Amino acid sequence: MASGEKFDCIVVGAGPAGTTCAYALAKAGLSVVLLERGEKPGSKNVMGGILYSTILNKVIPNFWETAPVERRIVQKKFAVLSDDSEVGLGLRFEGFNKPPYNNTFSVLRGKFDAWYAGKAEEAGVMILNEAVVDKIIMDGKKAVGVKTRLEDGDLYADMVVVAEGVTSLLAQSLGLREKHVPEHMVTCCKEVIALPKEAIEERFGIEGEEGASLEYFGGSVKGLVGSAFIYTNKESVSVGIGVSTNDLKNNKLTPNDIIENFKAHPSIKHYIKGGKLLEYSAHMIPEFGYDHLPKLAIDGLIIAGDAAGFVNMNPLYHEGSNLAMASGLAAAETIIESKKNNDFSEKALAGYRRRLEGSFVLKDLKRYKGISSFALKHPEFFKEYPELLIKLAEEFFTVSETPKGKSRMAVIKKGLKSVNLVKLAIGMNRARKVMF
């Protein structure tokens, strides 16, 4: 790289958003440098392990034929736990066994991100690893480059895309987004546990390249606002938890407390019995919500992915990577348009927001914007109600000599006495409005 070389675009962060943006720009013939803070793309990136791929399949059609995906998810389970019991709903659809496999795959980010960055490199993207960016270089109100710790020092470009992840100190330093507050953050930790392929297929009821996604609420995270999960890989399982940072702090618990409790539960321990711990990681997930999104563009700069808070907070989906890729693609399309007009002003970049508003990204964020505040205002849906549901279900299905009509009526009466019906009705109505 020649000293003082100027690019069409500098992308900071080689996660799903940054790599998608860089790939699309290079395919359009623009000169792009992709900066990765870690040793290589994927070395420091963490997520639960489910990749929603509608955008990726548009960028690289039939990507699963060459990408290092683990399993296609054909089986889903949603369950609530108490200290020692479980009530759940299992789903399996054979249609998900056919291309494009419901656009849902389990992945290991270390492998997947490296592959994806390699595809970007093949398209013409220059990738610089171990590239720490200390600040955005400004010329008045316009971003014109980045100050790095690389040997070549500062880099310059017509456009800078900030896709550095949830912490995004660069966006904060420019005053484009609020400082982190516990109410808008989720603390996650994940373990990757090695198991024989045969054991995984037997325990989860899958075969071949099929995979399973299991989501747990209530006692899975000690009744805190959050959930736990198990996702099947080829020869390992990803086991993890995600809880409100605010709730975690207020209850004086650590992520390790929560995940160890989850793994020891009678419904969970048989899935991972005899497994070997391969990896432990922790990270934060933004839950800004639609009303707390940052300013997405200024002269010469766009924010994408987790840095912008593009995460669907609906616990039925846990969708982040797809939104990240969609924002990266929208950023690239906007930059390509600006390049044609030689106009990189904030006004010209307003097309980025318009593209996102017209896509599922901001439509979904707007639709589910009330979930975070609902969860914090109604903790009974995470502890009190799940425990009561499981207790009543156990009594309902307990076999005894009591006539069924009498025993079941007793369960109904007990349930009615155990909850404030007005409070429950109000809560259920609010839950319906923010979840569905």
C-alpha positions in Angstrom: 0.0 0.0 0.0 1.5 3.3 -1.1 1.9 6.0 1.5 -0.8 8.6 1.2 -2.9 6.4 -1.1 -6.6 7.4 -1.1 -9.5 4.9 -1.4 -13.0 5.2 -2.5 -14.1 3.8 0.9 -12.6 2.7 4.2 -14.6 0.1 6.1 -13.9 -0.3 9.8 -14.8 -3.8 11.0 -14.8 -7.1 9.2 -18.0 -8.5 10.7 -21.1 -9.2 8.7 -22.0 -5.6 8.1 -18.5 -4.4 7.2 -17.7 -7.3 4.9 -21.0 -7.1 3.1 -20.5 -3.4 2.4 -16.9 -3.9 1.3 -17.8 -6.9 -1.0 -20.6 -5.0 -2.7 -18.4 -1.9 -3.2 -15.6 -3.9 -4.7 -18.0 -5.8 -7.0 -19.1 -2.4 -8.3 -15.5 -1.5 -9.1 -14.7 0.9 -6.2 -11.4 0.7 -4.3 -12.0 -0.5 -0.7 -9.9 -1.2 2.3 -11.4 -3.3 5.1 -9.8 -2.8 8.5 -10.0 -5.7 11.1 -8.9 -5.1 14.6 -8.2 -8.7 15.3 -5.6 -11.1 14.0 -7.9 -12.0 11.2 -11.7 -11.7 10.4 -13.6 -13.8 12.9 -10.9 -14.0 15.5 -12.8 -11.7 17.9 -16.3 -11.9 16.6 -18.9 -13.6 18.7 -22.6 -14.5 18.3 -24.9 -17.2 19.5 -24.4 -19.2 16.3 -27.5 -18.8 14.1 -27.1 -17.1 10.7 -30.2 -15.7 9.0 -29.1 -15.5 5.4 -31.7 -13.8 3.1 -29.2 -11.0 2.4 -26.2 -13.2 2.1 -27.9 -15.3 -0.5 -28.6 -12.2 -2.5 -24.9 -11.2 -2.3 -23.5 -14.6 -2.9 -26.2 -16.9 -4.4 -26.2 -20.5 -3.0 -23.4 -19.5 -0.6 -24.0 -22.6 1.5 -22.4 -24.7 -1.2 -19.0 -23.3 -0.3 -19.4 -21.5 3.0 -18.4 -23.3 6.2 -21.9 -23.4 7.6 -22.5 -26.0 10.3 -26.1 -27.3 10.0 -29.3 -26.1 8.5 -31.9 -25.5 11.2 -35.0 -27.7 10.6 -36.1 -28.1 14.2 -36.9 -25.4 16.7 -37.9 -25.6 20.3 -39.1 -22.9 22.7 -39.4 -23.7 26.4 -39.6 -22.2 29.9 -37.8 -23.7 32.8 -38.2 -23.7 36.6 -35.4 -24.9 38.9 -35.9 -28.5 37.8 -38.8 -28.8 35.3 -39.7 -27.7 31.7 -42.7 -26.8 29.6 -42.0 -26.4 25.9 -43.1 -26.3 22.3 -41.2 -28.2 19.6 -41.4 -27.5 15.9 -40.1 -29.3 12.9 -40.7 -28.5 9.2 -39.5 -30.8 6.4 -39.7 -27.8 4.0 -36.7 -26.4 5.9 -34.7 -29.3 4.5 -34.9 -27.9 1.0 -33.0 -25.0 -0.5 -32.7 -22.2 0.6 -33.2 -24.1 3.9 -35.3 -21.4 5.5 -32.3 -19.1 5.3 -31.3 -20.4 8.7 -28.0 -22.1 9.5 -25.8 -22.6 12.6 -22.3 -21.2 12.1 -19.1 -20.8 14.0 -18.1 -17.1 13.5 -14.3 -17.8 13.5 -14.7 -20.0 10.4 -17.6 -18.1 8.7 -16.1 -14.6 9.0 -12.8 -15.7 7.6 -14.5 -17.3 4.6 -16.7 -14.3 4.0 -13.7 -11.9 4.2 -11.9 -14.2 1.8 -14.7 -13.8 -0.7 -14.5 -10.0 -0.3 -10.7 -10.2 -0.9 -11.3 -12.2 -4.1 -13.7 -9.4 -5.2 -10.9 -6.9 -4.8 -11.1 -5.7 -1.2 -7.8 -4.9 0.5 -8.0 -6.4 4.0 -5.7 -5.1 6.7 -5.6 -7.2 9.9 -4.6 -6.0 13.4 -5.6 -2.5 12.3 -6.6 -0.5 15.3 -8.4 2.7 14.4 -8.1 5.5 17.0 -10.2 8.2 15.5 -11.9 9.5 12.4 -10.0 12.2 10.6 -12.3 15.2 9.9 -11.9 18.1 7.6 -14.4 20.5 9.1 -17.6 18.5 9.3 -16.6 15.9 6.8 -15.0 12.5 7.5 -12.0 12.1 5.2 -10.1 9.2 6.7 -9.0 7.3 9.8 -6.1 7.5 12.1 -4.6 4.0 12.6 -1.7 2.3 14.4 -0.6 0.7 11.2 2.9 1.3 9.9 1.5 3.4 7.1 -0.4 5.4 9.6 -3.4 7.5 8.4 -5.7 6.3 5.6 -7.9 8.6 3.5 -11.0 8.0 1.5 -14.1 9.7 0.1 -16.2 7.6 2.4 -15.8 5.9 5.8 -18.1 3.1 7.0 -18.1 2.5 10.7 -19.0 -1.2 11.3 -16.8 -1.8 14.3 -19.5 -3.5 16.5 -21.5 -2.7 19.6 -19.0 -0.6 21.5 -18.3 1.7 18.5 -16.1 4.2 20.2 -15.7 5.9 16.9 -19.4 6.7 16.6 -19.5 7.8 20.2 -16.4 10.1 19.8 -18.3 11.9 17.0 -21.3 12.3 19.1 -23.5 10.2 16.7 -24.8 7.8 19.3 -25.6 7.8 23.0 -23.2 6.3 25.5 -23.9 2.8 26.6 -26.5 2.5 29.3 -27.3 -0.9 31.0 -31.0 -0.6 30.0 -30.1 -0.7 26.3 -27.5 -3.5 26.5 -27.6 -7.3 26.8 -24.7 -9.2 28.3 -24.0 -12.6 26.6 -21.7 -15.5 27.1 -21.3 -18.6 25.0 -19.5 -21.9 25.3 -18.7 -24.2 22.3 -18.8 -27.8 23.6 -17.4 -30.6 21.5 -19.5 -33.8 21.1 -19.4 -36.7 18.6 -21.6 -36.2 15.5 -23.5 -39.4 16.4 -24.2 -38.1 19.9 -25.6 -34.8 18.6 -27.9 -36.5 16.1 -29.2 -39.0 18.7 -29.8 -36.4 21.5 -31.4 -33.8 19.3 -33.3 -36.1 16.9 -31.6 -35.0 13.7 -29.6 -36.6 11.0 -27.2 -35.7 8.2 -26.9 -31.9 7.8 -30.0 -31.2 9.9 -29.7 -28.9 12.9 -31.7 -27.8 15.9 -32.2 -24.5 17.6 -33.4 -24.6 21.3 -34.4 -21.4 23.1 -35.1 -21.3 26.9 -36.7 -18.7 29.1 -37.6 -18.2 32.8 -35.5 -20.3 35.1 -32.9 -20.8 32.3 -31.5 -17.4 33.3 -32.6 -17.5 37.0 -35.7 -15.5 36.2 -33.8 -12.5 34.8 -34.9 -10.6 31.7 -33.3 -12.7 29.0 -33.0 -16.2 27.7 -30.6 -19.2 27.0 -30.0 -21.3 24.0 -28.5 -24.4 22.5 -27.6 -24.6 18.8 -26.2 -27.7 17.1 -23.0 -27.6 15.0 -21.5 -30.5 13.1 -19.4 -31.8 16.0 -20.2 -29.4 18.8 -23.0 -27.4 20.3 -23.1 -23.7 21.1 -24.6 -23.2 24.6 -25.1 -19.7 25.9 -27.2 -17.0 27.7 -28.1 -13.4 27.1 -29.5 -11.3 29.9 -30.3 -7.6 30.4 -27.1 -5.9 31.6 -29.3 -3.8 33.9 -31.0 -6.9 35.5 -27.6 -8.7 35.8 -26.2 -5.7 37.7 -29.2 -5.2 40.0 -29.2 -8.9 41.0 -25.4 -9.0 41.5 -25.0 -12.0 39.3 -22.3 -12.8 36.7 -22.8 -14.3 33.3 -20.8 -17.4 34.4 -23.3 -17.9 37.3 -26.1 -17.9 34.9 -24.6 -20.2 32.3 -23.4 -22.8 34.8 -26.8 -22.9 36.4 -28.4 -23.4 32.9 -26.0 -26.2 32.0 -26.8 -28.0 35.3 -30.5 -28.1 34.7 -32.0 -31.6 34.4 -33.5 -30.8 31.0 -30.2 -29.5 29.7 -27.4 -31.5 31.2 -28.1 -34.6 29.1 -27.6 -32.7 25.9 -24.0 -31.8 26.8 -23.0 -34.8 28.9 -19.5 -35.9 28.2 -18.7 -32.9 26.1 -15.4 -31.0 26.0 -15.2 -27.3 26.3 -13.6 -25.8 23.2 -14.3 -22.1 23.6 -15.7 -19.6 26.0 -16.5 -16.1 24.9 -18.5 -13.1 26.1 -19.8 -9.9 24.4 -22.5 -7.3 24.5 -25.6 -6.9 22.2 -27.2 -3.5 21.6 -30.9 -3.2 22.4 -31.2 0.5 21.5 -34.5 0.0 19.8 -36.0 2.2 17.0 -36.3 5.2 19.3 -32.7 5.3 20.3 -30.9 4.7 17.0 -27.9 6.9 16.4 -27.5 9.4 13.6 -26.7 7.1 10.7 -24.8 9.4 8.4 -22.8 12.6 8.3 -20.7 14.1 5.5 -18.4 11.3 4.3 -19.5 8.7 6.9 -22.1 5.9 7.5 -22.7 3.7 10.5 -23.8 0.1 10.0 -24.5 -3.2 11.8 -24.2 -3.5 15.6 -22.5 -0.1 15.7 -25.9 1.4 14.7 -27.9 -0.9 17.0 -29.4 -3.0 14.2 -30.6 -6.0 16.3 -34.2 -7.4 16.3 -35.0 -7.6 20.0 -37.9 -10.1 19.5 -36.8 -13.2 21.5 -38.5 -15.5 19.0 -35.8 -14.5 16.4 -32.7 -13.1 18.0 -31.9 -11.7 14.6 -28.7 -9.6 14.2 -26.5 -10.9 11.4 -29.2 -10.5 8.8 -29.9 -6.9 9.8 -26.1 -6.2 9.8 -25.7 -7.6 6.3 -28.8 -5.7 5.1 -27.4 -2.4 6.5 -24.0 -3.1 4.9 -25.6 -3.7 1.5 -27.7 -0.5 1.9 -24.6 1.4 2.8 -22.8 0.1 -0.3 -25.7 1.0 -2.6 -25.8 4.5 -1.1 -22.1 5.0 -1.6 -22.1 3.7 -5.2 -24.9 6.3 -5.9 -22.8 9.0 -4.2 -19.7 8.0 -6.2 -21.6 8.4 -9.5 -22.7 11.9 -8.4 -19.4 12.7 -6.7 -21.4 13.9 -3.7 -20.7 12.5 -0.3 -22.6 15.0 1.7 -25.0 14.1 4.5 -27.8 15.1 2.3 -26.6 12.7 -0.5 -26.2 9.9 2.1 -29.8 10.3 3.3 -30.6 7.5 0.8 -29.1 5.1 3.3 -31.8 5.8 5.9 -34.5 5.7 3.2 -33.2 2.3 2.0 -33.3 0.9 5.6 -36.8 2.4 6.2 -38.0 0.6 3.1 -36.5 -2.7 4.2 -37.2 -5.2 6.9 -34.4 -3.6 9.0 -36.1 -0.5 10.3 -39.6 -1.9 9.7 -38.9 -4.7 12.2 -37.1 -2.4 14.6 -40.0 -0.1 14.6 -42.5 -3.0 15.0 -40.7 -4.4 18.0 -39.4 -1.2 19.6 -41.4 -1.7 22.8 -40.0 -5.1 23.7 -37.1 -3.9 25.8 -39.1 -1.5 27.9 -41.9 -4.1 28.3 -39.4 -6.7 29.6 -38.0 -4.3 32.2 -41.5 -3.2 33.3 -42.9 -6.7 33.5 -40.3 -9.0 35.2 -43.2 -11.3 36.2 -43.2 -12.7 32.6 -39.7 -14.0 33.2 -39.9 -15.4 36.7 -43.3 -15.5 38.4 -45.5 -16.6 35.4 -43.1 -19.2 34.0 -42.8 -20.8 37.5 -46.5 -20.8 38.0 -47.1 -22.2 34.5 -44.8 -25.2 35.1 -46.2 -25.8 38.6 -49.8 -25.9 37.3 -48.8 -28.0 34.3 -47.2 -30.5 36.6 -50.3 -30.8 38.8 -52.5 -31.0 35.7 -50.7 -34.0 34.4 -50.1 -35.7 37.8 -51.7 -39.2 37.8 -53.7 -40.0 40.9 -56.9 -41.6 42.0 -58.7 -38.2 42.2 -61.3 -38.0 39.4 -59.9 -36.0 36.4 -62.7 -33.4 36.5 -62.1 -32.7 40.2 -58.3 -32.6 39.9 -58.3 -30.3 36.8 -60.8 -28.0 38.3 -58.6 -27.7 41.4 -55.7 -26.7 39.2 -57.8 -24.0 37.4 -58.9 -22.6 40.8 -55.4 -22.6 42.1 -54.2 -20.7 39.0 -56.9 -18.1 39.3 -56.0 -17.5 43.0 -52.3 -17.3 42.2 -52.3 -14.3 39.9 -53.8 -10.9 39.7 -56.1 -11.4 36.7 -56.3 -7.7 35.9 -52.5 -7.4 35.9 -52.2 -10.6 33.9 -54.7 -9.4 31.3 -53.0 -6.0 30.9 -49.6 -7.6 30.7 -50.7 -10.2 28.1 -52.3 -7.4 26.0 -49.1 -5.4 26.1 -47.0 -8.4 25.3 -49.2 -9.2 22.3 -48.7 -5.6 21.0 -44.9 -5.6 21.2 -44.2 -9.2 20.3 -46.5 -10.0 17.4 
